[in-house]
Amino acid sequence: MSDQTTSVDYYTHDKITELVEQTPPSGKKRSLGAIAIVATLGSLLFGYDTGVISGALPYMYLPTDAGGLNINATEEGLVGATLCLGAALGAWLGGRLSDMYGRRHNITVLAIVFLVGALGCTFSPNIWVLYVFRVVLGFAVGGASATVPVFLGETAPKRIRGTLVALDQMMIVFGQFVAFSMNAALAQAHGGPAVHVNGEEQQWEAVKHTVDLAMIDGGNGTAWRYMLVIASLPAIFLWIGIRMMPESSRWYVANLRIPEAIGALKRVRDEAKDGPIANEIDEMIEVQRQEATQEKWGLSQIWATPWTRKLLWIGIILGLADQFTGINTAMYYTPKVLAAAGFSVTDSISLNVISGGISFIGSAVGLWLVTKFARRHVGIYQEASIVVSLTALSAVFFFMIQPFQDSEGNIDTGAAGFNSFAPVLVLIIVCLFVFAKQSGTVTWVLVSEIFPAKVRGTALGLAVAALWIANGIVAYIFPVMMEYIGGAGTYLIFALINVGSLLFYMKVVPETKYDSLEELEMRFEKEYS
């Protein structure tokens, strides 16, 4: 039952202890593992829907008579960017909605949006309809990226909070790995992008500059639709599973629904390991007592208050830095990069599974690192490793790849002086790059921890919206950069950006590992005011 009319001062420690004794659990006991698995299905969908496009795009280039969408490089960038546009909107609005209606409620709605977006993309008759449903799908991706880390961070006890939120990142990467695996299986089953010319099958890469489109009477372009439709299954499981989980107790407390907070917390706490529930509720309410004289925080109040404004800037820059690592040049375009290095299109899609597998292993290592080491130190390791790997990738393209490319970017692997190991070396460095990024990713942990409770959803939504805007910029400009300045210039620019991000982690980012969310809030108010 809701008790929103009662003043926060009513809830003394004795009253809280009494309520804890009187209030039963609000439902069946749920393990933190079960909650994490169900909630992070949203993150798996996030990963699948962002990763699957890497294998689908080569088939979308095919003419419409061959089952493709006849896209060009600019439209390729827009396919990625429109999802990011929707994700930025979903992150911003999703954060606000989760503050208003609850974290679990938000995830339930997002499961439906995921399903609509996945089916809409699958059955799009042309590129313009695909853009619309990529925005819809992006809204769900962004909403999940803003809501799931908050839900996990608020539900977990302090002893495993970082681990549980890092699991969210691991599931994103696992979703990408699943997408790459499905792409590879479907590419092997269908063969590389091919067209039928007078009944004879021809590989599209070999004939695209010479064949008369009027002569094409079929092809295997519909493979991209099979890749996209698979995302509908986890969306259904997410909708079913999240309805069985409790709401965030911290969201209940932020809305002064204390009995409901106690009932929800009893479903997920082991007092022998996590301490008395009354003490945890009292700590949450203490923050509300300090904010009781203030109006409910919105963006204007965040911006007008020095310490929250600084935290907002830190969160936004963390989001920007996360994407300007260039990681999504690997998540969206690894087949394009490998093809530019000399692999066939079919092999490039299949080899993407290797980078996806390394990425997943990296995220598992990152789960261990974020448990054992300070957040800042993990971030510094990440950025330093990325600077080294991207600089090396730029050098390989400059010295070993680009001298053998023609004006259209095609590489002559049989040319005198070409080192046949160069494409393999590109794959190795890409794998090292994604391993460094995923094993050192602490962005989601940090942005789920640094903001005050009253505005956590809104502020995190803004930070994640900034992340998605940066993601969209990278998704749109990367194909253009590869076409006009090549792999060497493209990756050198990303390496230099990451030098700035490394300095940001070293000089600005605060440490959050060793305090509860409430302790962090009080500490930041004191330090940054």
Disulfide bonds with the S-S distance in Angstrom:
none
